[in-house]
């Protein structure tokens, strides 16, 4: 996952939310009531990792990361390209403000690979007033965003791209979608691998 325009003013809130999301392992009642053991004098950085208590050591899912971004940014206008089974779309809806508007775009069966099922997604989100499901191609994204109510003004607070991608999709998003962000908006591009990171444009 890569984020563009990560504003330091709310980065602290993002980290705080992630800490809370991982905190149940240390919640009251999850262990004994004794204070944690104090490290020996001079132990400091020499302490073994398994001996160091921290909620940050718990696993955090990408759904929690998406939720944390929404918690910190409080986006009112959101777009997602690539829905699949709606995992991240649920996180976006659950963590965004009540008056948020979310545009969810996918090729559905127009994509020959692992694709979303349009009837299922429309059914699952039919009761969610925030979400508008639309069939569309990622390469048409600029026009799709501009045609969404209010989109012509470039006012998207959060754009999440999770399509089958190569460096071309990343470059296209950075070039054509980032300008459609509102001031302080965030572009999240999911995907990537060691092989993709070796592609010349990605390496830049």
N, C-alpha and C positions, 0 to 999 in steps of 0.2 A: 504494500500500500504506500502510495506517495501523496503528499499534500503540497499544494502550491499556495502561496500567500498565507502562510501560517503566522498569524498576528501574535507577537509575544504578549500583548496585553491580555489575551485570554488563555495563553498557554498554561499559566499556573492553574487556572480553573480546570482545564482539561486534565492535567496531572492529578489534581485533587480528586476529580471524579473517578479516575482510574484507580486511585488508591482506595476509594470507598467501594468501588465495584469488586475489588479483590479482598476487601476487609473481612468477610464472614469467617475466614479461617482463624481470625484473631478476636472474634466477637465474644462478649461476655457469655460465660457458660460453655464455651467451646473447649476450655481447658481448665486447669485448676486455678485457684484464686491467689496463688503465690506470686510474688513479683518475679519478673524474669531474672535469671542469674546475671550478675555483673561480670564483665570480662576482667581478666587479670590485668593488673597495671602494665601498661606498655603493649598490650595485645594489639589494639588498634587494627590496622589493616592486615595484620598477620593472622587474624582469626579466620578459621575455615568457613567457607560459605555456608555449609550446612549448620553451623553453630550460630549464625547471624539471623536474628528474627526480623522479618519485614513482610508486610502485606504485598510489597511489590514482587515477591518471589512467586506469588500465585499466578496461575495461567489466566490470561485475559483474552477473550475471543474477539474477532473482528467486529462482531455485533456490538460488543461493549465499547469498542473503539468508536464505531459509528455513533453509538448513543452518547459517548463522551463528547464527540465533536458537536452534536446537536445541543447537548446540555450547555456547553461553553459558548457556542455561537448563537443559540436561540434563533435559528433561521426561519424566516417567514415564507420564503420562496425557495423550493428545493426541486432539483431535477435528478433523476437517476436513469442511466442508460445501461441496460442489462439487468433483467429482473430475476431470471431463473425461477426459483420457487418462492421468492419474496422474502428471504431471510433478512437482508439488509433493508429492504423496503419497510418491513415491520419495525425494525429498529429506528428507522428515520421517523416513522409515524408516531411511535410510542414516545420518542424523546424530543420531538419538536413541539413548539407552542401550539395551543389549541386552534389558533387562527392560521396555522401554516397551510400552504398549498403545495402539494407534491405532484410533480409530473413524472410518471413512470413509463419509460419507453423501451420496447423490445421488438425484435423481429419475430419472435415466437416461432412458428413452424416454417417461417421464411428462412431460418438458419438451419443448415444441414447437420450441424454438430449437436452438442448437448444444449438443448434449448428449453425455454419456458413453455408451459402449456397455457394458452391464452384463456381458455374457458375456466381453468382452475384459478388463475390469478384474478380474473374479473369477478369470479364468485367469492374468493377469499377476501377481496377488498371492496366488495359491493356496499358494505355498511360503513366504510371509512370515508367520512366526508372530506378528509384532507386529500385523498389520493385520486388522481385522474390517470387511468391506464390508457396508453395509446400505442398502437402498432406503428413502428417506424424504424428507419435505418440510422445507425449511428452517424454515417457520413452525411446525413441530412440534418444533423443536430442543430447547427446554427439557425436554420429556418424553422425547425420545430420549436426551438426555444423562443424565437422572436414571435411566433404565432400564438404562444401561450399567453393568456390574459396578462398584460403588463410586461411581457417579455421584450418588447421592442425597445424598452428603456434600459436594457442591460441590468436588470435588477435581481439576479439570482444570488441568494446568499450562500447556497451550497449546491455544487454539482458533483455527483458521484458517477464515475465511469467504471463499469465492471463488465466489459465485453471481452470476447476472445481477442487478444491483442498482440500486436508486434510493436516495434518502435514507431511505425507509421501512425497507429492509433494514439499513442502517447503524444507524438509531435502534433497531430491534428488537434487534439484536445487542448494542448498548451497554446497553440496558435489561434484557434478559432473559438474555443469555448471560454477560456480565461477572460477575454475581453467582455464577455457577457455577465461577468460577476459584478455584484454590487460592491461598493467600497468596503474593503475588509472581508469580502466573500472568499470562500475556500473551494478549490478544485481538488477532489480526491480521485486519484487514478489507481485502481486496484489491479494487481497482476505483476508480472515481471519474473524473471528467473536469472540464473547466472548466465545462461546463453543469451537472453535478451539484453542483459546489461552489457554484453560485449559488442552489441550492434553499435556502429559508429555514432549514430544520432543519440542513442541512450548514453554512450560514454561521454558525450559532450555535456 
